[in-house]
Amino acid sequence: MRASSYLKKLYNIYNHRFFEGTLPVGVKFYYAPKLDKVNTDDGKHRSTCAVTYFNGDKPPTVVIRRTATSNMRHIASDLLHEMCHIAKPNMDCEAKSSNSVFQKEMKRLANAGAFMGVW
């Protein structure tokens, strides 16, 4: 894994712009070429693009997969997705309902223009 000051910079910008500065400071950011597979509801395993680790009272750690084909648009979108996990830590992003708390947060970001013109 490789630490990323660029992800930290984006996090600070997005935290101020889209979360009113409410997300924690001190979050650690890393790039990794590969992440563990996760289980799905149907018992299969799938690759993931990013993951947030919660460390008790310490700020979270965000790891984003970066490969030779990754571009900054995908990476920024993955970061915004992980920021939703930080904002709503106990909410499942795989919820079937589009009315889930996590999905509402993602829609709020989309309506605020968070996914338009990402660097």
C-alpha positions as CSV (number, residue, x, y, z in Angstrom):
1,M,0.0,0.0,0.0
2,R,1.1,3.5,-0.7
3,A,0.0,6.6,1.3
4,S,-1.8,9.3,-0.7
5,S,-1.6,13.0,0.0
6,Y,-3.8,13.6,-3.1
7,L,-6.7,11.6,-1.6
8,K,-6.3,13.5,1.6
9,K,-6.5,16.8,-0.3
10,L,-9.7,15.6,-2.2
11,Y,-11.2,14.4,1.1
12,N,-10.7,17.8,2.7
13,I,-12.2,19.6,-0.4
14,Y,-15.2,17.2,-0.5
15,N,-15.7,17.2,3.2
16,H,-16.0,21.0,3.2
17,R,-18.1,21.2,0.0
18,F,-20.5,18.3,0.4
19,F,-20.5,17.4,4.1
20,E,-20.2,20.8,5.7
21,G,-16.9,19.8,7.3
22,T,-18.6,17.2,9.5
23,L,-16.5,14.2,8.6
24,P,-13.5,13.4,10.9
25,V,-10.0,14.9,10.5
26,G,-7.0,12.6,10.6
27,V,-8.4,10.0,8.2
28,K,-5.6,8.0,6.6
29,F,-5.6,7.3,2.8
30,Y,-3.8,4.7,0.8
31,Y,-3.7,3.3,-2.7
32,A,-3.4,-0.5,-3.1
33,P,-3.0,-2.5,-6.3
34,K,-5.4,-5.2,-5.0
35,L,-8.1,-5.5,-2.3
36,D,-9.7,-8.5,-0.7
37,K,-12.9,-9.8,-2.3
38,V,-16.1,-9.3,-0.4
39,N,-19.1,-11.6,0.1
40,T,-22.4,-10.7,-1.5
41,D,-25.9,-11.6,-0.4
42,D,-26.0,-14.5,-3.0
43,G,-22.9,-16.1,-1.5
44,K,-20.6,-15.1,-4.3
45,H,-17.3,-13.1,-3.9
46,R,-16.6,-9.9,-5.8
47,S,-13.7,-7.6,-6.1
48,T,-14.1,-4.2,-4.5
49,C,-12.7,-0.8,-5.6
50,A,-12.3,0.7,-2.1
51,V,-12.8,-0.1,1.6
52,T,-13.0,1.9,4.8
53,Y,-11.6,0.5,8.0
54,F,-13.0,1.8,11.3
55,N,-10.5,1.8,14.1
56,G,-12.4,2.3,17.3
57,D,-11.9,5.8,18.5
58,K,-9.2,6.6,15.9
59,P,-10.1,8.2,12.6
60,P,-10.9,5.7,9.8
61,T,-8.5,4.4,7.2
62,V,-9.6,4.5,3.5
63,V,-7.9,2.2,1.0
64,I,-8.7,2.7,-2.7
65,R,-7.6,0.2,-5.4
66,R,-5.5,1.8,-8.1
67,T,-4.4,-0.1,-11.1
68,A,-2.9,0.7,-14.5
69,T,-6.3,1.4,-15.9
70,S,-7.7,3.5,-13.0
71,N,-8.3,7.1,-13.8
72,M,-8.9,10.0,-11.4
73,R,-12.6,10.1,-12.2
74,H,-13.1,6.6,-10.9
75,I,-10.8,7.2,-7.9
76,A,-12.6,10.4,-6.9
77,S,-16.0,8.6,-7.2
78,D,-14.7,5.8,-5.1
79,L,-13.5,8.3,-2.5
80,L,-17.0,10.0,-2.4
81,H,-18.6,6.5,-1.9
82,E,-16.2,5.8,1.0
83,M,-17.0,9.2,2.5
84,C,-20.6,8.2,2.5
85,H,-19.6,5.1,4.6
86,I,-17.8,7.5,7.0
87,A,-20.9,9.7,7.2
88,K,-23.2,6.7,7.6
89,P,-21.0,4.1,9.2
90,N,-23.6,1.4,10.0
91,M,-25.5,1.6,6.8
92,D,-25.3,-1.1,4.1
93,C,-24.6,0.3,0.6
94,E,-25.9,-3.0,-0.9
95,A,-29.4,-2.4,0.5
96,K,-32.0,-3.5,-2.0
97,S,-34.2,-0.5,-1.4
98,S,-33.4,2.8,-3.1
99,N,-34.8,4.4,0.1
100,S,-32.0,3.1,2.3
101,V,-30.1,5.7,4.4
102,F,-26.9,5.0,2.4
103,Q,-28.6,5.3,-1.0
104,K,-30.3,8.6,0.1
105,E,-26.9,9.9,1.1
106,M,-25.5,8.9,-2.4
107,K,-28.5,10.6,-4.1
108,R,-27.9,13.8,-2.0
109,L,-24.3,13.9,-3.2
110,A,-25.3,13.3,-6.8
111,N,-28.0,16.1,-6.6
112,A,-25.4,18.4,-5.1
113,G,-23.2,17.8,-8.1
114,A,-20.5,15.8,-6.3
115,F,-20.0,13.4,-9.2
116,M,-19.9,16.0,-11.9
117,G,-16.5,17.2,-13.1
118,V,-14.5,15.1,-10.5
119,W,-10.8,15.4,-11.1
